[in-house]
Amino acid sequence: EASLRWLRRRALSATLPGDSGDELGQRNSYMRELYELSRRLGVGVPIFHNDVAALSGRQLDVDLLAIDRYPITRFDDDWRSRPNTFDDFAVDEDALDAHGRVANPVFYPELQAGWYDGWGGVGYAQLRERLGADSIDATTKAALASRGTLWNYYVYCGGVTFGYLGSPDVYSSYDYGAPIAESGATDSRHDAVRSLNRFLVEHEEDLAATDPDPGVERLCPQHFGTRLGAQRRYAFLRNPTRERVSLKLPEAERVWLAPWETRIRVYDAKTRELVAVSPELPEARSAAPSLPPLPPL
């Protein structure tokens, strides 16, 4: 049995003739054959692979490199006690360029919107409460600060799995603590995403084509990133503490950040005038635990 496992690992990682051994990512015959089979079957859309490591181990036998990001995976304590919760996003743009895919969007097929609950776990209501609207808001804005232009929340709408369709690690509910619960009920994280989306629509085209602007002077200690577009400059501010903080900014617009609040301040690229600020988080709201009423007989 051990020898079979060794042989399988060798087969999956075997390189093909002509493959370079000095690439940062990985190539293997199994992935190449799946790709070519998909094309022969008529699949014409871009094919991607969802990788778990941004810096190495990326599968190169696809059209788009992609990365999943789950900044919050521990629930034994409050994620708000860890100031570096969202720091890993900062490597994603440079890591993609290092793989030679400069035209590749920073793509997150799995951007955290919840977490699974195993047998004997705390339950999805607790997971939903512990994550909070500030987590999905900060996660999305950290992705934007790293040139994220394509992402899928995992999962945005919870559901049900039966038998072993999902994984034996979890029970039949796959509510996942998602913004839209298994029952169809929504919570304040759903409200936060909708509010942020309305803001992003106003800046979508310009923001999607930005480059990092590391030379710009930091507005305050909470200023962790700036992106420069053709029309606008986007400054990202985060307060990674449990306390409200005051900001020393040149504008009269609100000069404080709530605990763990992330804000995007939008400036005119030429005049440096403040033109917009991302919306505040909505009031906390829990998903209703009850199932929706059944239709009458």
C-alpha positions in Angstrom: 0.0 0.0 0.0 2.8 2.4 0.8 4.5 1.7 -2.5 1.2 2.4 -4.3 0.9 5.8 -2.6 4.5 6.6 -3.6 3.8 5.6 -7.2 0.7 7.7 -7.4 2.5 10.7 -6.1 5.3 10.2 -8.7 2.7 9.9 -11.5 0.8 13.0 -10.5 4.0 15.1 -10.3 5.7 13.7 -13.4 6.9 16.4 -15.7 6.4 16.1 -19.5 9.1 16.4 -22.1 10.1 20.0 -22.7 9.0 21.2 -19.3 11.4 23.5 -17.5 12.5 22.4 -14.1 13.4 25.9 -12.9 9.9 27.4 -12.9 8.5 28.7 -9.7 5.2 26.8 -10.1 4.4 23.2 -10.9 3.6 21.2 -14.0 2.5 17.6 -14.2 1.1 15.2 -16.8 -2.2 14.6 -15.0 -3.2 18.3 -15.0 -2.0 18.7 -18.6 -4.1 15.7 -19.7 -7.2 17.1 -17.9 -6.7 20.4 -19.6 -6.3 18.9 -23.1 -9.3 16.6 -22.6 -11.5 19.6 -21.6 -10.5 21.4 -24.8 -11.2 18.3 -27.0 -14.6 18.1 -25.4 -15.4 21.7 -26.5 -14.7 23.7 -23.4 -13.8 27.1 -24.6 -13.8 29.2 -21.4 -10.6 30.0 -19.5 -9.5 27.1 -17.2 -8.1 27.8 -13.8 -6.7 25.9 -10.8 -7.5 27.0 -7.3 -4.1 26.9 -5.4 -3.6 27.1 -1.6 -0.2 28.7 -1.7 0.5 32.0 -3.3 4.3 31.9 -3.3 5.0 28.4 -4.6 3.3 25.3 -5.8 1.0 27.0 -8.3 -0.3 24.8 -11.1 0.9 26.2 -14.4 -1.0 24.0 -16.8 -4.0 26.2 -16.9 -5.0 29.6 -18.4 -5.5 31.4 -15.1 -3.6 31.0 -11.8 -5.9 31.4 -8.8 -5.6 31.4 -5.1 -8.0 30.8 -2.2 -7.9 33.0 0.8 -9.3 32.2 4.2 -7.8 34.7 6.7 -9.8 33.3 9.6 -9.5 29.6 10.3 -9.2 29.6 14.1 -12.1 30.1 16.3 -10.6 29.2 19.7 -10.1 33.0 20.2 -11.5 36.1 18.5 -9.8 36.9 15.2 -9.9 40.6 16.2 -7.1 39.8 18.7 -4.7 39.1 15.9 -3.6 42.4 14.2 -2.0 40.5 11.2 -5.2 38.6 10.3 -5.3 40.0 6.7 -1.6 40.5 6.1 -1.2 37.5 3.8 -3.1 39.2 1.0 -0.2 41.6 0.6 1.9 39.0 -1.3 -0.7 38.0 -3.8 0.0 40.5 -6.6 3.8 40.2 -6.5 3.6 36.4 -6.2 1.5 36.2 -9.4 3.9 38.4 -11.3 6.8 36.2 -10.1 5.1 33.3 -11.8 5.3 35.2 -15.1 1.6 35.8 -15.4 1.5 39.6 -15.4 -1.7 39.7 -17.5 -3.4 37.2 -15.2 -6.0 38.9 -12.9 -5.6 38.4 -9.2 -8.3 35.8 -8.9 -9.8 34.4 -5.7 -12.2 31.5 -6.5 -12.5 31.0 -2.8 -12.7 34.3 -0.9 -13.8 33.6 2.7 -17.5 34.2 3.4 -17.8 31.5 6.2 -16.3 28.4 7.5 -17.3 24.8 8.0 -18.5 23.2 11.2 -17.4 19.7 12.0 -19.0 17.0 14.1 -19.3 18.3 17.7 -18.5 21.9 16.6 -19.9 25.1 17.9 -22.7 25.3 15.3 -23.1 27.6 12.4 -25.0 30.3 14.4 -21.9 30.7 16.5 -19.6 30.7 13.5 -21.7 33.4 11.9 -21.6 35.5 15.0 -17.9 35.1 15.5 -17.1 36.1 11.9 -19.2 39.2 11.9 -19.8 41.7 9.1 -16.4 43.3 9.7 -14.6 40.1 8.6 -16.2 39.8 5.1 -15.8 43.6 4.6 -12.1 43.6 5.6 -11.5 40.4 3.5 -12.9 41.9 0.4 -11.1 45.2 0.8 -7.8 43.4 1.4 -8.4 41.6 -1.8 -9.0 44.8 -3.6 -5.9 46.4 -2.2 -3.9 43.5 -3.8 -5.5 44.0 -7.3 -8.2 41.5 -6.8 -10.5 41.9 -9.7 -12.1 38.5 -9.9 -13.4 36.6 -6.9 -16.1 34.2 -5.7 -17.2 34.1 -2.1 -17.0 30.7 -0.6 -19.7 30.1 0.2 -22.1 32.9 -0.2 -25.3 30.8 0.1 -25.4 27.9 2.5 -27.0 24.6 1.6 -27.4 20.9 2.5 -25.3 17.9 1.7 -26.4 14.3 2.0 -24.4 11.3 2.8 -20.8 11.8 1.8 -21.4 14.3 -1.1 -19.5 17.0 0.8 -17.1 15.5 3.2 -17.3 13.1 6.2 -15.7 15.9 8.2 -19.0 17.8 8.3 -22.6 16.8 9.0 -25.4 17.2 6.5 -25.9 20.9 7.0 -23.6 23.0 4.9 -24.9 26.3 6.1 -21.2 27.3 6.4 -22.2 30.4 8.4 -22.7 32.0 5.0 -24.2 35.5 4.4 -27.3 33.7 3.0 -28.0 30.9 5.4 -29.2 27.4 4.6 -32.7 28.6 5.3 -32.5 31.5 3.0 -32.2 34.1 5.8 -29.6 36.8 5.5 -27.4 38.6 8.0 -25.4 41.8 8.3 -22.6 40.3 6.3 -25.0 40.1 3.4 -25.9 43.7 4.0 -22.2 44.6 4.1 -21.4 43.0 0.7 -24.4 44.7 -1.0 -23.4 48.1 0.4 -19.8 47.6 -0.7 -20.9 46.4 -4.2 -22.9 49.6 -4.7 -19.8 51.6 -4.0 -17.6 49.5 -6.2 -19.9 49.8 -9.2 -19.2 53.5 -9.2 -15.5 53.0 -9.5 -15.3 49.5 -11.2 -13.6 50.3 -14.5 -11.0 52.6 -13.0 -10.3 50.5 -9.9 -9.9 47.3 -12.0 -7.0 48.8 -14.0 -5.0 50.2 -11.1 -1.4 49.7 -10.2 0.2 49.9 -6.7 1.3 53.3 -5.8 4.0 52.6 -3.1 5.6 56.1 -3.5 2.6 58.0 -2.2 3.0 59.4 1.3 1.1 57.5 4.0 -1.9 59.5 5.2 -1.7 58.0 8.7 -0.4 54.8 10.5 -3.6 53.0 9.5 -2.9 53.5 5.8 -1.7 50.1 4.5 -2.0 50.4 0.7 -2.7 52.7 -2.3 -3.7 51.9 -5.8 -3.5 54.4 -8.7 -5.9 54.4 -11.6 -6.2 56.7 -14.6 -8.8 58.9 -12.8 -8.6 58.1 -9.1 -6.2 57.2 -6.3 -7.6 54.6 -3.8 -6.2 54.7 -0.3 -6.9 51.7 2.0 -7.1 52.4 5.7 -7.5 49.7 8.4 -7.8 49.8 12.1 -6.6 46.4 13.4 -7.5 47.0 17.0 -10.4 46.7 19.3 -10.5 50.4 20.0 -11.8 53.3 17.9 -8.8 55.4 16.6 -8.6 59.0 15.6 -7.0 59.9 12.3 -5.0 63.0 11.4 -6.2 63.6 7.9 -6.2 66.8 5.8 -9.9 66.5 5.0 -12.8 67.4 7.3 -14.6 64.2 6.4 -14.9 61.7 9.2 -11.5 61.4 10.9 -11.9 58.2 12.9 -12.1 54.4 12.3 -14.2 52.1 14.3 -12.6 48.9 15.8 -11.5 46.7 12.9 -12.9 49.0 10.3 -11.4 49.1 6.8 -12.2 52.1 4.6 -11.4 53.1 1.1 -10.8 56.8 0.5 -11.0 57.8 -3.2 -9.1 60.9 -4.4 -8.9 62.5 -7.8 -5.6 61.3 -9.4 -4.6 64.8 -10.5 -6.0 67.3 -8.0 -5.7 64.9 -4.9 -9.2 66.1 -3.9 -11.2 63.6 -1.8 -14.2 62.5 -4.0 -15.7 59.5 -2.2 -15.4 57.2 0.8 -16.5 53.6 1.1 -19.8 53.2 3.1 -19.9 52.4 6.8 -20.7 48.9 7.9 -24.4 48.2 8.4 -25.8 47.6 11.9 -25.3 44.1 13.2 -28.1 41.7 12.3 -28.3 38.0 12.8 -29.8 35.5 10.3 -33.1 34.2 11.6 -32.6 30.7 12.9 -36.0 29.5 11.9 -36.8 27.9 8.5 -39.1 29.9 6.1 -42.7 28.9 6.3 -43.9 26.0 4.1 -46.5 26.8 1.5 -50.1 25.9 2.4 -51.4 22.5 1.4 
